[in-house]
Amino acid sequence: MQELPDGSGCFTMSLPLPSDHWIYAEDTSAPPRPVVPSFWKFIIQEHIKRAIKACTRQGKDMDFDPDALVMTICNNLLFPASLRIPY
């Protein structure tokens, strides 16, 4: 546990995902249709890479939260920094 200057404390805990989490569900749907022009591919890839790095401490954590990853990707793609959705 990390003690903070004001006397409070915090810690990070990793729990396994529940067995019914969306990441384990069988994908039976059709692939999504593109919703942006193909020339945005590079920009979108860079945002996704940045989100993955943010959610995995620059690739150091292999145990990361897929829901946080999705939220981070959405925040980076859709909102300027001043309008980010809090977690």
PyRosetta script that sets phi, psi and omega in degrees:
from pyrosetta import init, pose_from_sequence

init()
pose = pose_from_sequence("MQELPDGSGCFTMSLPLPSDHWIYAEDTSAPPRPVVPSFWKFIIQEHIKRAIKACTRQGKDMDFDPDALVMTICNNLLFPASLRIPY")
pose.set_psi(1, 139.4)
pose.set_omega(1, 179.9)
pose.set_phi(2, -95.5)
pose.set_psi(2, 122.5)
pose.set_omega(2, 176.1)
pose.set_phi(3, -89.4)
pose.set_psi(3, 131.4)
pose.set_omega(3, -179.0)
pose.set_phi(4, -94.7)
pose.set_psi(4, 161.2)
pose.set_omega(4, -176.1)
pose.set_phi(5, -56.1)
pose.set_psi(5, -29.5)
pose.set_omega(5, -178.5)
pose.set_phi(6, -84.4)
pose.set_psi(6, 4.6)
pose.set_omega(6, 178.3)
pose.set_phi(7, 94.2)
pose.set_psi(7, -11.9)
pose.set_omega(7, 177.3)
pose.set_phi(8, -79.7)
pose.set_psi(8, 174.6)
pose.set_omega(8, -179.8)
pose.set_phi(9, -140.3)
pose.set_psi(9, 163.2)
pose.set_omega(9, 177.1)
pose.set_phi(10, -149.9)
pose.set_psi(10, 158.7)
pose.set_omega(10, 174.3)
pose.set_phi(11, -153.3)
pose.set_psi(11, 160.4)
pose.set_omega(11, 176.9)
pose.set_phi(12, -108.0)
pose.set_psi(12, 132.9)
pose.set_omega(12, -178.2)
pose.set_phi(13, -128.7)
pose.set_psi(13, 137.5)
pose.set_omega(13, 178.9)
pose.set_phi(14, -109.7)
pose.set_psi(14, 122.6)
pose.set_omega(14, 178.1)
pose.set_phi(15, -114.5)
pose.set_psi(15, 149.4)
pose.set_omega(15, 176.3)
pose.set_phi(16, -66.0)
pose.set_psi(16, 149.9)
pose.set_omega(16, 177.0)
pose.set_phi(17, -70.3)
pose.set_psi(17, 148.4)
pose.set_omega(17, 176.4)
pose.set_phi(18, -64.8)
pose.set_psi(18, 153.1)
pose.set_omega(18, -176.4)
pose.set_phi(19, -63.8)
pose.set_psi(19, -21.1)
pose.set_omega(19, 179.9)
pose.set_phi(20, -98.0)
pose.set_psi(20, 16.2)
pose.set_omega(20, 179.2)
pose.set_phi(21, -62.6)
pose.set_psi(21, 148.7)
pose.set_omega(21, -176.4)
pose.set_phi(22, -59.5)
pose.set_psi(22, -27.1)
pose.set_omega(22, -176.5)
pose.set_phi(23, -67.4)
pose.set_psi(23, -23.5)
pose.set_omega(23, 180.0)
pose.set_phi(24, -92.4)
pose.set_psi(24, -8.6)
pose.set_omega(24, -175.9)
pose.set_phi(25, -69.5)
pose.set_psi(25, 144.0)
pose.set_omega(25, 176.1)
pose.set_phi(26, -66.8)
pose.set_psi(26, 131.8)
pose.set_omega(26, -179.0)
pose.set_phi(27, -91.5)
pose.set_psi(27, 104.1)
pose.set_omega(27, -179.3)
pose.set_phi(28, -109.1)
pose.set_psi(28, -0.4)
pose.set_omega(28, -178.4)
pose.set_phi(29, -83.6)
pose.set_psi(29, 161.3)
pose.set_omega(29, 176.2)
pose.set_phi(30, -70.7)
pose.set_psi(30, 150.3)
pose.set_omega(30, 177.3)
pose.set_phi(31, -59.4)
pose.set_psi(31, 143.1)
pose.set_omega(31, 179.9)
pose.set_phi(32, -66.6)
pose.set_psi(32, 146.6)
pose.set_omega(32, 176.0)
pose.set_phi(33, -78.4)
pose.set_psi(33, 146.6)
pose.set_omega(33, 177.2)
pose.set_phi(34, -60.1)
pose.set_psi(34, 140.2)
pose.set_omega(34, 179.6)
pose.set_phi(35, -116.1)
pose.set_psi(35, -0.4)
pose.set_omega(35, 177.8)
pose.set_phi(36, -130.5)
pose.set_psi(36, 157.0)
pose.set_omega(36, 178.0)
pose.set_phi(37, -61.4)
pose.set_psi(37, 148.7)
pose.set_omega(37, -176.3)
pose.set_phi(38, -62.8)
pose.set_psi(38, -24.5)
pose.set_omega(38, -179.4)
pose.set_phi(39, -71.4)
pose.set_psi(39, -8.3)
pose.set_omega(39, 175.8)
pose.set_phi(40, -84.6)
pose.set_psi(40, -4.0)
pose.set_omega(40, -173.9)
pose.set_phi(41, -53.1)
pose.set_psi(41, -47.6)
pose.set_omega(41, -178.0)
pose.set_phi(42, -61.9)
pose.set_psi(42, -44.7)
pose.set_omega(42, -179.6)
pose.set_phi(43, -62.3)
pose.set_psi(43, -44.9)
pose.set_omega(43, -179.9)
pose.set_phi(44, -64.1)
pose.set_psi(44, -43.1)
pose.set_omega(44, 178.2)
pose.set_phi(45, -59.0)
pose.set_psi(45, -40.9)
pose.set_omega(45, 180.0)
pose.set_phi(46, -65.3)
pose.set_psi(46, -39.3)
pose.set_omega(46, 177.6)
pose.set_phi(47, -65.6)
pose.set_psi(47, -40.8)
pose.set_omega(47, 179.4)
pose.set_phi(48, -66.0)
pose.set_psi(48, -42.5)
pose.set_omega(48, 176.9)
pose.set_phi(49, -59.5)
pose.set_psi(49, -43.6)
pose.set_omega(49, 179.6)
pose.set_phi(50, -62.8)
pose.set_psi(50, -40.5)
pose.set_omega(50, 179.3)
pose.set_phi(51, -65.1)
pose.set_psi(51, -42.3)
pose.set_omega(51, 179.0)
pose.set_phi(52, -63.2)
pose.set_psi(52, -43.0)
pose.set_omega(52, 178.6)
pose.set_phi(53, -63.2)
pose.set_psi(53, -39.5)
pose.set_omega(53, 180.0)
pose.set_phi(54, -66.0)
pose.set_psi(54, -37.4)
pose.set_omega(54, -177.6)
pose.set_phi(55, -82.7)
pose.set_psi(55, -11.8)
pose.set_omega(55, -177.6)
pose.set_phi(56, -122.8)
pose.set_psi(56, 21.4)
pose.set_omega(56, -178.3)
pose.set_phi(57, 48.9)
pose.set_psi(57, 58.0)
pose.set_omega(57, 179.0)
pose.set_phi(58, 60.7)
pose.set_psi(58, 35.3)
pose.set_omega(58, 177.9)
pose.set_phi(59, 85.2)
pose.set_psi(59, 4.2)
pose.set_omega(59, -179.1)
pose.set_phi(60, -78.4)
pose.set_psi(60, -29.6)
pose.set_omega(60, -179.7)
pose.set_phi(61, -99.7)
pose.set_psi(61, 122.4)
pose.set_omega(61, 174.4)
pose.set_phi(62, -94.5)
pose.set_psi(62, -11.6)
pose.set_omega(62, 178.6)
pose.set_phi(63, -104.3)
pose.set_psi(63, 95.3)
pose.set_omega(63, -177.0)
pose.set_phi(64, -131.5)
pose.set_psi(64, 164.9)
pose.set_omega(64, -175.5)
pose.set_phi(65, -86.4)
pose.set_psi(65, 113.7)
pose.set_omega(65, -179.3)
pose.set_phi(66, -64.4)
pose.set_psi(66, -29.5)
pose.set_omega(66, 178.1)
pose.set_phi(67, -68.3)
pose.set_psi(67, -39.4)
pose.set_omega(67, 176.4)
pose.set_phi(68, -65.5)
pose.set_psi(68, -36.5)
pose.set_omega(68, 177.7)
pose.set_phi(69, -62.4)
pose.set_psi(69, -46.9)
pose.set_omega(69, 179.2)
pose.set_phi(70, -61.0)
pose.set_psi(70, -45.4)
pose.set_omega(70, -179.9)
pose.set_phi(71, -63.0)
pose.set_psi(71, -40.4)
pose.set_omega(71, 179.8)
pose.set_phi(72, -66.0)
pose.set_psi(72, -40.9)
pose.set_omega(72, 177.0)
pose.set_phi(73, -61.9)
pose.set_psi(73, -46.6)
pose.set_omega(73, 179.0)
pose.set_phi(74, -60.9)
pose.set_psi(74, -44.2)
pose.set_omega(74, 178.7)
pose.set_phi(75, -60.0)
pose.set_psi(75, -45.7)
pose.set_omega(75, -178.0)
pose.set_phi(76, -67.3)
pose.set_psi(76, -36.6)
pose.set_omega(76, -177.4)
pose.set_phi(77, -79.6)
pose.set_psi(77, -35.7)
pose.set_omega(77, -167.7)
pose.set_phi(78, -105.1)
pose.set_psi(78, -22.2)
pose.set_omega(78, -171.9)
pose.set_phi(79, -129.1)
pose.set_psi(79, 138.6)
pose.set_omega(79, 170.3)
pose.set_phi(80, -66.6)
pose.set_psi(80, 160.8)
pose.set_omega(80, -174.4)
pose.set_phi(81, -54.1)
pose.set_psi(81, -34.0)
pose.set_omega(81, -177.1)
pose.set_phi(82, -72.8)
pose.set_psi(82, -14.1)
pose.set_omega(82, -177.2)
pose.set_phi(83, -116.0)
pose.set_psi(83, 18.3)
pose.set_omega(83, -175.7)
pose.set_phi(84, -61.2)
pose.set_psi(84, 142.6)
pose.set_omega(84, 176.1)
pose.set_phi(85, -79.0)
pose.set_psi(85, 127.4)
pose.set_omega(85, 178.3)
pose.set_phi(86, -72.2)
pose.set_psi(86, 154.0)
pose.set_omega(86, 180.0)
pose.set_phi(87, -76.3)
pose.dump_pdb("model.pdb")
